[in-house]
Amino acid sequence: MLPDPGMPAAGRPAADSGPDADAVPSSAPKPFQEAISSLLSIQVRAEARVERIRPPQRLAPWSFAVAVDIGTAANPDCATGRLVVLYDPDGAEAWDGEIRLVAFASAELAPDMAGDPLLPAGGWSWLTESLEHHNAEHTAVGGTVTQTTSTRFGDLAGPHTTITVEVRASWTADSADMGPHLHAFVDLLCAAAGLPPEGVTPLAAH
């Protein structure tokens, strides 16, 4: 499945994005078709841009992937990530189910967060609290949070020091409804980017 723009963004339905538009082969199992159909029908918050990308191979008999980028007018590159849906009709023992989601999220943070011992736990809570908030029923969640500090020298443009947080996680969905899981992943990226929850406007500084 080659990249195409078929995901909703900024509250608009995606064009040609259902299973009948070659999102998945007609020979795919019905639960996988239902999962991808639900994923493609979701409307996400305006800061998120979601696009289909080529999924990883050999991880499962059936797979589908999207890239998610978070941006604002002031910062078009707040955070980025990938969400992969894997389906194995026989179920994988380690999954405890048939549908497994694999996520990667990355965001650049403020330099004053360097060395914050609470950052990994906070990064993990962005995921778990988002899944809970959206009632994304799941089991067997696991992953890692990595904090990286980079310092620029010489003629390299950009801030002298940058802090990057990366969240890698996977979990098993309890149903074929991928909507809550995509919303949770978008919220994870927005939290990593320092954006307020959807519908909340921060008070202006005085």
Secondary structure, DSSP 8 states (H G I E B T S, - for coil): ---B--S-BTTB--TT-SGGGTTS-TTS-HHHHHHHHHHHT----TTEEEEEE---SSSSSEEEEEEEEE--SS-TTSEEEEEEEEEEEEEETTTTEEEEEEEEEEEEE-GGGTT-TTHHHHHHHHHHHHHHHTT--EEEEEEEEEEEEEE--TT--S-SEEEEEEEEEEEEESSS--HHHHHHHHHHHHHHTT---TT-------
